[in-house]
Amino acid sequence: MSSSPALPVPPDSSAPSTPGAPSTLSAPSGRAGIPAVRVGLFFLLATGVSAALSLPLATGLLPEASLALVVPLAQLSPLLAALLVRRREQPWWRSLALGIPSGKALVIAALAAIAAFTLVPAARILIGLGAGAAPLADSPPLLGLLLAVPVILVMQSVFAIGEEAGWRGWLHSTLEPLGFWRMSLLIGALWALWHLPIVLALGLSGREMVSYLGTIVAVAPLLSALRRISGTAWAAILGHGLLNSLRVALEQNVLGPVDPATLWLLDLSSWVLWIAVAWVVLRVADGLVPVAADGTAADKTALEGTADDEPATATDG
């Protein structure tokens, strides 16, 4: 399948690699274009499946209780789409970044994910309390939350494999020549659009829809940062699981009902914090992961994502 021409950029990470070679950060001297046809086909396939699964819910053919089955099936669509459109020079698991090139880098990314998905919701709670919101009157027992969160985390992380193998796996590698921020925000926008059929089927209000989709776009750079510093989609899978477990537990079980103005304040502040944390993770990782997976020095611009004209790229791990 041919790719559409685009701005001259370094070759994408779906280029052939030496079999068995570890993932490394490098700045290739060659130039190539983003494979726009493949990217477009990937998005259409993934979103088409999501829309087809959501349609019976939206039309009432399926009860809302079937959401527990529809959503996990829809979450597989990015993985399946990536498998269909990927180039065949690499093993499928490498194309989807499901290898682990560096155990140390993955551990650092996991710790960064736990810290980020704890601190941002905690900051949101403090902002809400400062704005006059009252604590939840009938909050669940702390011990119950502590026991429930790990179980939900594992379940949500398993469900997230299908999404992250596509978005932060194949698509991340394919769009990485755009530079970190353009790549991660574009993936976030496409990821939000992919969620739109389910959101419409659920009948959320306009404010709820903006809040939900806005959070998806805002948190996308953090998930991309975790993928970037670890070289594997598994770090983003963990981050996705924390987003749907730890973050939800903190945000929904501490503050009581708040007025619409305060809700907008909480949403806007959270979006800024997610972006800021992604920037901090990239900066800190530059010091904590100074060596690439093959033992060579990592390019700082690859970790910081600041050189959009000549960005370094990472081969899939």
Backbone hydrogen bonds in HBPLUS format (Angstrom, degrees):
<---DONOR---> <-ACCEPTOR-->    atom                        ^
c    i                          cat <-CA-CA->   ^        H-A-AA   ^      H-
h    n   atom  resd res      DA  || num        DHA   H-A  angle D-A-AA Bond
n    s   type  num  typ     dist DA aas  dist angle  dist       angle   num
A0009-VAL N   A0032-ALA O   3.07 MM  23  5.49 156.1  2.13 150.9 158.3     1
A0032-ALA N   A0009-VAL O   2.52 MM  23  5.49 165.9  1.54 174.7 179.4     2
A0015-ALA N   A0012-ASP O   3.37 MM   3  6.30 153.9  2.45 123.4 124.5     3
A0013-SER N   A0173-SER O   3.44 MM 160  5.20 169.9  2.45 130.6 127.7     4
A0021-ALA N   A0018-THR O   2.94 MM   3  5.41 163.1  1.96 140.5 141.8     5
A0026-SER N   A0313-THR O   3.16 MM 287  5.84 171.6  2.17 166.0 167.8     6
A0313-THR N   A0026-SER O   2.93 MM 287  5.84 142.9  2.07 167.6 178.2     7
A0036-ALA N   A0034-ILE O   2.76 MM   2  5.58 122.1  2.10 117.9 100.5     8
A0039-VAL N   A0035-PRO O   3.02 MM   4  6.30 165.0  2.04 157.2 162.1     9
A0040-GLY N   A0036-ALA O   2.82 MM   4  5.93 164.3  1.84 149.8 154.3    10
A0041-LEU N   A0037-VAL O   2.90 MM   4  6.04 159.1  1.94 147.8 153.8    11
A0042-PHE N   A0038-ARG O   2.83 MM   4  6.00 158.1  1.87 149.3 155.7    12
A0043-PHE N   A0039-VAL O   3.01 MM   4  6.28 163.3  2.04 151.3 154.9    13
A0044-LEU N   A0040-GLY O   2.95 MM   4  6.15 161.3  1.99 148.9 154.3    14
A0045-LEU N   A0041-LEU O   2.92 MM   4  6.03 163.3  1.95 152.2 156.5    15
A0046-ALA N   A0042-PHE O   3.00 MM   4  6.15 172.1  2.00 154.2 156.7    16
A0047-THR N   A0043-PHE O   2.90 MM   4  5.89 166.3  1.92 149.3 154.0    17
A0048-GLY N   A0044-LEU O   2.80 MM   4  5.66 146.8  1.91 136.7 146.9    18
A0049-VAL N   A0045-LEU O   3.11 MM   4  6.30 158.4  2.15 147.9 151.9    19
A0050-SER N   A0046-ALA O   3.14 MM   4  6.37 161.0  2.17 143.7 149.2    20
A0051-ALA N   A0047-THR O   2.82 MM   4  6.01 159.5  1.86 150.8 156.1    21
A0052-ALA N   A0048-GLY O   2.92 MM   4  6.07 159.0  1.96 145.7 151.7    22
A0053-LEU N   A0049-VAL O   2.99 MM   4  6.17 155.4  2.05 150.6 156.5    23
A0054-SER N   A0050-SER O   3.02 MM   4  6.16 138.8  2.20 138.1 149.5    24
A0054-SER N   A0051-ALA O   3.15 MM   3  5.00 122.9  2.49  90.7 105.5    25
A0055-LEU N   A0051-ALA O   2.97 MM   4  6.05 138.0  2.15 148.6 158.1    26
A0057-LEU N   A0054-SER O   3.02 MM   3  5.34 125.9  2.33 106.8 121.1    27
A0058-ALA N   A0054-SER O   2.97 MM   4  6.27 159.8  2.01 156.4 162.9    28
A0059-THR N   A0055-LEU O   2.97 MM   4  6.14 152.8  2.05 156.6 162.9    29
A0061-LEU N   A0056-PRO O   2.83 MM   5  4.81 118.5  2.21 145.3 156.1    30
A0062-LEU N   A0056-PRO O   3.04 MM   6  5.40 149.1  2.13 127.5 122.8    31
A0060-GLY N   A0057-LEU O   3.24 MM   3  5.19 153.5  2.31  98.9 106.9    32
A0066-SER N   A0063-PRO O   2.99 MM   3  5.70 158.1  2.04 119.1 125.0    33
A0067-LEU N   A0064-GLU O   3.01 MM   3  5.56 163.2  2.04 117.2 121.2    34
A0069-LEU N   A0066-SER O   2.93 MM   3  5.43 151.2  2.02 113.0 121.7    35
A0070-VAL N   A0066-SER O   2.96 MM   4  6.24 162.8  1.99 154.5 160.2    36
A0071-VAL N   A0067-LEU O   3.01 MM   4  5.81 174.4  2.01 150.0 151.8    37
A0073-LEU N   A0069-LEU O   3.38 MM   4  6.52 157.0  2.44 144.2 150.6    38
A0074-ALA N   A0070-VAL O   2.89 MM   4  6.14 157.5  1.94 154.3 161.3    39
A0075-GLN N   A0071-VAL O   2.89 MM   4  6.13 147.0  2.00 152.4 162.3    40
A0076-LEU N   A0073-LEU O   3.16 MM   3  5.50 151.8  2.25 105.4 113.5    41
A0077-SER N   A0074-ALA O   3.01 MM   3  5.46 155.7  2.08 112.6 120.1    42
A0080-LEU N   A0076-LEU O   3.04 MM   4  6.31 167.4  2.06 160.5 164.3    43
A0081-ALA N   A0077-SER O   2.87 MM   4  5.95 161.1  1.91 151.5 156.9    44
A0082-ALA N   A0078-PRO O   2.94 MM   4  6.05 157.4  1.99 143.9 149.9    45
A0083-LEU N   A0079-LEU O   3.01 MM   4  6.28 154.7  2.07 149.4 156.2    46
A0084-LEU N   A0080-LEU O   3.14 MM   4  6.38 143.6  2.28 142.0 151.2    47
A0084-LEU N   A0081-ALA O   3.16 MM   3  5.17 123.9  2.49  94.0 108.0    48
A0085-VAL N   A0081-ALA O   3.08 MM   4  6.35 152.3  2.16 151.7 158.5    49
A0086-ARG N   A0082-ALA O   3.01 MM   4  5.70 139.0  2.18 148.6 155.1    50
A0094-ARG N   A0091-PRO O   3.05 MM   3  5.35 128.2  2.33 103.8 117.3    51
A0095-SER N   A0091-PRO O   3.04 MM   4  6.37 157.6  2.10 156.3 163.1    52
A0096-LEU N   A0092-TRP O   3.10 MM   4  6.33 142.1  2.24 143.8 153.5    53
A0098-LEU N   A0093-TRP O   2.79 MM   5  5.13 171.8  1.80 167.2 164.7    54
A0097-ALA N   A0094-ARG O   3.05 MM   3  4.85 162.2  2.08 102.8 107.1    55
A0233-ALA N   A0097-ALA O   2.74 MM 136  5.36 177.6  1.74 156.6 157.4    56
A0106-LEU N   A0102-SER O   3.06 MM   4  6.29 152.9  2.14 145.8 153.5    57
A0107-VAL N   A0103-GLY O   2.99 MM   4  6.24 155.5  2.05 149.0 155.0    58
A0108-ILE N   A0104-LYS O   3.02 MM   4  6.31 162.0  2.05 153.0 157.6    59
A0109-ALA N   A0105-ALA O   2.93 MM   4  6.13 157.7  1.98 145.3 151.8    60
A0110-ALA N   A0106-LEU O   2.84 MM   4  6.05 151.2  1.92 145.5 153.8    61
A0111-LEU N   A0107-VAL O   2.97 MM   4  6.25 158.9  2.01 151.9 156.6    62
A0112-ALA N   A0108-ILE O   2.94 MM   4  6.17 155.4  2.00 146.4 153.8    63
A0113-ALA N   A0109-ALA O   2.85 MM   4  6.08 149.1  1.94 144.5 153.1    64
A0114-ILE N   A0110-ALA O   2.99 MM   4  6.27 162.3  2.02 151.6 155.2    65
A0115-ALA N   A0111-LEU O   3.01 MM   4  6.20 164.5  2.03 148.6 152.9    66
A0116-ALA N   A0112-ALA O   2.89 MM   4  6.03 163.6  1.92 148.3 153.2    67
A0117-PHE N   A0113-ALA O   2.91 MM   4  6.02 171.3  1.92 156.9 159.1    68
A0118-THR N   A0115-ALA O   3.25 MM   3  5.24 154.1  2.33  99.3 106.6    69
A0119-LEU N   A0115-ALA O   2.85 MM   4  5.97 168.9  1.86 157.3 160.4    70
A0120-VAL N   A0116-ALA O   3.14 MM   4  6.04 172.5  2.14 151.0 153.4    71
A0122-ALA N   A0118-THR O   3.12 MM   4  6.17 152.2  2.20 141.9 150.4    72
A0123-ALA N   A0119-LEU O   2.80 MM   4  6.00 154.4  1.86 150.4 157.2    73
A0124-ARG N   A0120-VAL O   2.95 MM   4  6.19 153.2  2.02 149.2 156.9    74
A0125-ILE N   A0121-PRO O   2.95 MM   4  6.25 152.5  2.03 146.6 153.3    75
A0126-LEU N   A0122-ALA O   3.03 MM   4  6.35 160.5  2.07 149.6 154.3    76
A0127-ILE N   A0123-ALA O   2.91 MM   4  6.14 156.6  1.96 150.0 156.5    77
A0128-GLY N   A0124-ARG O   2.92 MM   4  6.15 155.4  1.98 146.3 153.3    78
A0129-LEU N   A0125-ILE O   2.88 MM   4  6.19 160.4  1.92 154.6 159.5    79
A0130-GLY N   A0126-LEU O   2.87 MM   4  6.04 155.0  1.93 145.0 152.5    80
A0131-ALA N   A0127-ILE O   2.91 MM   4  6.12 133.6  2.13 139.9 152.4    81
A0131-ALA N   A0128-GLY O   3.13 MM   3  5.02 128.2  2.41  91.7 105.5    82
A0133-ALA N   A0128-GLY O   2.91 MM   5  5.34 158.3  1.96 154.5 147.3    83
A0132-GLY N   A0129-LEU O   3.11 MM   3  5.21 159.1  2.16 103.6 109.1    84
A0256-GLY N   A0134-ALA O   2.75 MM 122  5.54 163.0  1.78 161.3 159.9    85
A0136-LEU N   A0254-VAL O   2.56 MM 118  5.30 166.0  1.57 146.7 145.7    86
A0144-GLY N   A0141-PRO O   3.11 MM   3  5.28 119.2  2.50  98.9 113.4    87
A0145-LEU N   A0141-PRO O   3.17 MM   4  6.58 154.4  2.24 150.9 157.7    88
A0146-LEU N   A0142-LEU O   2.94 MM   4  6.22 162.3  1.97 155.7 160.5    89
A0147-LEU N   A0143-LEU O   3.03 MM   4  6.24 144.9  2.16 144.4 153.1    90
A0148-ALA N   A0144-GLY O   2.92 MM   4  6.05 148.0  2.02 143.6 152.9    91
A0149-VAL N   A0145-LEU O   2.92 MM   4  5.91 167.9  1.94 159.3 160.3    92
A0152-ILE N   A0148-ALA O   2.99 MM   4  6.24 168.2  2.00 163.4 167.1    93
A0153-LEU N   A0149-VAL O   2.74 MM   4  5.85 154.0  1.81 154.3 162.7    94
A0154-VAL N   A0150-PRO O   3.04 MM   4  6.26 162.0  2.08 147.7 150.3    95
A0155-MET N   A0151-VAL O   3.13 MM   4  6.39 168.8  2.14 150.4 153.4    96
A0156-GLN N   A0152-ILE O   2.79 MM   4  5.92 169.8  1.80 156.7 159.7    97
A0157-SER N   A0153-LEU O   2.86 MM   4  5.93 150.9  1.94 147.0 155.3    98
A0158-VAL N   A0154-VAL O   3.01 MM   4  6.23 155.6  2.07 149.6 155.5    99
A0159-PHE N   A0155-MET O   3.08 MM   4  6.38 163.3  2.10 150.3 154.7   100
A0160-ALA N   A0156-GLN O   2.91 MM   4  6.02 139.0  2.08 136.7 148.3   101
A0161-ILE N   A0158-VAL O   3.27 MM   3  5.58 157.6  2.32 106.8 113.2   102
A0164-GLU N   A0160-ALA O   2.89 MM   4  6.01 171.0  1.90 172.4 170.7   103
A0165-ALA N   A0161-ILE O   2.97 MM   4  5.82 157.2  2.02 148.2 153.7   104
A0166-GLY N   A0163-GLU O   3.04 MM   3  5.47 135.5  2.25 106.0 117.9   105
A0167-TRP N   A0163-GLU O   2.87 MM   4  6.12 168.5  1.88 164.5 163.3   106
A0168-ARG N   A0164-GLU O   3.01 MM   4  5.00 120.9  2.37 115.3 131.1   107
A0169-GLY N   A0164-GLU O   2.79 MM   5  6.00 105.0  2.36 151.4 167.5   108
A0170-TRP N   A0165-ALA O   3.04 MM   5  6.46 156.5  2.10 147.0 145.3   109
A0171-LEU N   A0166-GLY O   2.93 MM   5  6.03 170.8  1.94 166.2 168.3   110
A0172-HIS N   A0167-TRP O   3.06 MM   5  6.20 119.3  2.44 134.0 150.5   111
A0173-SER N   A0169-GLY O   3.29 MM   4  6.48 168.6  2.31 150.6 153.2   112
A0174-THR N   A0170-TRP O   2.99 MM   4  6.19 154.9  2.06 149.9 157.7   113
A0175-LEU N   A0171-LEU O   2.90 MM   4  6.00 156.9  1.96 154.0 158.2   114
A0176-GLU N   A0172-HIS O   2.98 MM   4  5.76 116.5  2.40 141.8 155.7   115
A0178-LEU N   A0175-LEU O   2.95 MM   3  5.82 166.3  1.96 130.1 134.6   116
A0179-GLY N   A0176-GLU O   3.04 MM   3  5.75 171.8  2.05 127.4 130.1   117
A0183-MET N   A0179-GLY O   2.93 MM   4  5.88 162.7  1.96 161.4 167.3   118
A0184-SER N   A0180-PHE O   2.82 MM   4  5.93 174.1  1.82 159.3 161.1   119
A0185-LEU N   A0181-TRP O   3.04 MM   4  5.96 163.2  2.06 145.3 150.2   120
A0186-LEU N   A0182-ARG O   3.02 MM   4  5.97 151.0  2.10 139.2 147.5   121
A0187-ILE N   A0183-MET O   2.93 MM   4  6.17 162.0  1.96 153.1 158.2   122
A0188-GLY N   A0184-SER O   2.91 MM   4  6.08 149.3  2.01 136.6 145.8   123
A0189-ALA N   A0185-LEU O   2.90 MM   4  6.17 151.2  1.99 143.8 150.6   124
A0190-LEU N   A0186-LEU O   2.98 MM   4  6.27 164.7  2.01 154.5 158.0   125
A0191-TRP N   A0187-ILE O   2.78 MM   4  5.88 153.9  1.85 148.3 156.7   126
A0192-ALA N   A0188-GLY O   2.92 MM   4  6.12 151.1  2.01 143.3 150.5   127
A0193-LEU N   A0189-ALA O   3.03 MM   4  6.32 158.1  2.08 146.3 152.1   128
A0194-TRP N   A0190-LEU O   2.91 MM   4  6.14 147.5  2.02 144.3 153.5   129
A0195-HIS N   A0191-TRP O   3.14 MM   4  6.46 138.9  2.32 137.8 148.0   130
A0195-HIS N   A0192-ALA O   3.05 MM   3  5.09 125.4  2.36  95.3 109.5   131
A0196-LEU N   A0193-LEU O   3.12 MM   3  5.02 140.0  2.28  95.2 106.7   132
A0199-VAL N   A0195-HIS O   3.06 MM   4  6.26 163.7  2.08 156.1 161.2   133
A0200-LEU N   A0196-LEU O   2.84 MM   4  6.03 163.6  1.87 162.1 165.1   134
A0201-ALA N   A0197-PRO O   2.94 MM   4  6.10 152.3  2.02 143.1 151.4   135
A0202-LEU N   A0198-ILE O   3.01 MM   4  6.24 139.9  2.17 144.6 154.6   136
A0203-GLY N   A0200-LEU O   3.10 MM   3  5.22 148.6  2.21 100.8 110.3   137
A0209-MET N   A0205-SER O   2.82 MM   4  6.01 153.7  1.89 153.3 161.1   138
A0210-VAL N   A0206-GLY O   3.02 MM   4  6.25 163.8  2.05 151.2 154.6   139
A0211-SER N   A0207-ARG O   2.97 MM   4  6.13 161.3  2.00 148.5 154.2   140
A0212-TYR N   A0208-GLU O   2.93 MM   4  6.04 162.5  1.96 146.7 151.4   141
A0213-LEU N   A0209-MET O   2.93 MM   4  6.04 175.4  1.93 157.5 158.4   142
A0214-GLY N   A0210-VAL O   2.80 MM   4  5.58 151.1  1.88 140.1 149.6   143
A0215-THR N   A0211-SER O   3.08 MM   4  6.10 151.6  2.16 138.4 145.1   144
A0216-ILE N   A0212-TYR O   3.21 MM   4  6.52 149.4  2.31 141.2 149.4   145
A0217-VAL N   A0213-LEU O   3.12 MM   4  6.47 159.2  2.16 151.0 154.9   146
A0218-ALA N   A0214-GLY O   2.96 MM   4  6.14 162.3  1.99 149.0 154.4   147
A0219-VAL N   A0215-THR O   2.93 MM   4  5.98 153.5  2.00 150.1 155.4   148
A0222-LEU N   A0219-VAL O   3.13 MM   3  5.45 124.0  2.46 105.8 119.4   149
A0223-LEU N   A0219-VAL O   3.24 MM   4  6.64 159.6  2.28 155.3 160.8   150
A0224-SER N   A0220-ALA O   2.91 MM   4  6.17 156.5  1.97 154.7 162.2   151
A0225-ALA N   A0221-PRO O   2.77 MM   4  5.94 145.2  1.89 141.8 151.6   152
A0226-LEU N   A0222-LEU O   2.98 MM   4  6.29 154.6  2.05 149.8 155.7   153
A0227-ARG N   A0223-LEU O   3.06 MM   4  6.32 156.1  2.12 143.2 149.7   154
A0228-ARG N   A0224-SER O   2.81 MM   4  5.98 149.0  1.90 142.7 152.1   155
A0229-ILE N   A0225-ALA O   2.98 MM   4  6.18 168.4  1.99 156.9 157.2   156
A0230-SER N   A0226-LEU O   3.26 MM   4  6.18 143.4  2.40 138.1 147.0   157
A0231-GLY N   A0227-ARG O   2.85 MM   4  5.59 139.4  2.01 141.2 150.6   158
A0236-ALA N   A0233-ALA O   3.08 MM   3  5.19 117.8  2.48  98.8 113.6   159
A0237-ILE N   A0233-ALA O   2.89 MM   4  6.20 147.2  2.00 148.9 159.5   160
A0238-LEU N   A0234-TRP O   3.03 MM   4  6.27 156.3  2.08 144.9 149.5   161
A0239-GLY N   A0235-ALA O   2.99 MM   4  6.26 158.1  2.04 142.0 148.5   162
A0240-HIS N   A0236-ALA O   2.79 MM   4  5.98 154.5  1.85 147.8 154.4   163
A0241-GLY N   A0237-ILE O   2.97 MM   4  6.22 154.5  2.04 145.0 151.9   164
A0242-LEU N   A0238-LEU O   2.90 MM   4  6.21 153.7  1.97 151.6 158.9   165
A0243-LEU N   A0239-GLY O   2.87 MM   4  6.10 148.7  1.96 144.8 153.9   166
A0244-ASN N   A0240-HIS O   3.15 MM   4  6.42 151.0  2.24 145.7 151.7   167
A0245-SER N   A0242-LEU O   3.28 MM   3  5.04 154.8  2.35  95.7 103.2   168
A0247-ARG N   A0242-LEU O   3.07 MM   5  6.38 171.5  2.08 165.2 167.1   169
A0249-ALA N   A0245-SER O   2.87 MM   4  6.02 160.2  1.91 152.5 158.7   170
A0250-LEU N   A0246-LEU O   3.01 MM   4  6.23 158.5  2.06 151.5 156.4   171
A0251-GLU N   A0247-ARG O   2.90 MM   4  6.05 169.2  1.92 157.1 160.4   172
A0252-GLN N   A0248-VAL O   2.92 MM   4  5.73 153.9  1.99 148.3 153.8   173
A0262-THR N   A0259-ASP O   3.10 MM   3  5.46 118.5  2.50 107.1 121.1   174
A0263-LEU N   A0259-ASP O   3.01 MM   4  6.33 151.1  2.10 151.2 160.4   175
A0264-TRP N   A0260-PRO O   3.00 MM   4  6.31 157.3  2.05 153.8 158.0   176
A0265-LEU N   A0261-ALA O   3.08 MM   4  6.38 155.0  2.14 142.7 149.8   177
A0266-LEU N   A0262-THR O   2.84 MM   4  6.11 158.1  1.89 151.0 156.6   178
A0267-ASP N   A0263-LEU O   2.89 MM   4  6.13 158.9  1.93 150.2 156.0   179
A0268-LEU N   A0264-TRP O   2.89 MM   4  6.04 176.7  1.90 156.8 157.9   180
A0269-SER N   A0265-LEU O   2.97 MM   4  6.01 163.9  2.00 147.8 152.9   181
A0270-SER N   A0266-LEU O   2.94 MM   4  5.97 152.7  2.01 140.8 148.8   182
A0271-TRP N   A0267-ASP O   2.91 MM   4  6.20 159.0  1.96 155.0 160.3   183
A0272-VAL N   A0268-LEU O   3.13 MM   4  6.39 162.0  2.16 148.9 153.0   184
A0273-LEU N   A0269-SER O   2.98 MM   4  6.18 156.7  2.03 145.8 152.7   185
A0274-TRP N   A0270-SER O   2.86 MM   4  6.14 156.6  1.91 155.5 161.0   186
A0275-ILE N   A0271-TRP O   3.19 MM   4  6.44 164.4  2.21 149.3 152.7   187
A0276-ALA N   A0272-VAL O   2.91 MM   4  6.12 161.8  1.95 150.4 156.2   188
A0277-VAL N   A0273-LEU O   2.83 MM   4  5.95 160.5  1.87 152.5 157.2   189
A0278-ALA N   A0274-TRP O   3.08 MM   4  6.29 154.2  2.15 144.0 150.6   190
A0279-TRP N   A0275-ILE O   3.13 MM   4  6.47 155.3  2.19 148.1 154.2   191
A0280-VAL N   A0276-ALA O   2.96 MM   4  6.28 157.6  2.01 149.3 155.7   192
A0281-VAL N   A0277-VAL O   2.82 MM   4  6.03 161.6  1.86 154.2 158.9   193
A0282-LEU N   A0278-ALA O   3.13 MM   4  6.37 158.6  2.18 146.7 151.5   194
A0283-ARG N   A0279-TRP O   3.04 MM   4  6.30 157.8  2.09 148.5 154.7   195
A0284-VAL N   A0280-VAL O   2.81 MM   4  5.98 172.5  1.82 163.1 164.6   196
A0285-ALA N   A0281-VAL O   2.93 MM   4  5.88 155.4  1.99 142.4 150.0   197
A0286-ASP N   A0283-ARG O   3.22 MM   3  5.35 135.7  2.43  96.8 108.4   198
A0287-GLY N   A0284-VAL O   2.98 MM   3  5.56 141.3  2.13 111.7 121.4   199
A0288-LEU N   A0284-VAL O   3.10 MM   4  6.41 155.1  2.17 147.4 155.1   200
A0289-VAL N   A0285-ALA O   2.76 MM   4  5.38 156.6  1.81 145.7 148.7   201
A0298-ALA N   A0290-PRO O   3.15 MM   8  5.75 175.0  2.15 134.8 136.3   202
A0292-ALA N   A0296-THR O   2.69 MM   4  5.40 160.9  1.72 176.2 176.0   203
A0295-GLY N   A0292-ALA O   2.99 MM   3  5.41 164.1  2.01 118.4 121.4   204
A0302-ALA N   A0299-ASP O   3.00 MM   3  5.38 136.1  2.19 106.2 118.4   205
A0303-LEU N   A0300-LYS O   3.08 MM   3  5.29 124.4  2.40 100.3 113.7   206
A0304-GLU N   A0300-LYS O   2.95 MM   4  6.20 161.6  1.98 157.0 162.6   207
A0305-GLY N   A0301-THR O   2.74 MM   4  5.37 141.9  1.89 132.8 142.3   208
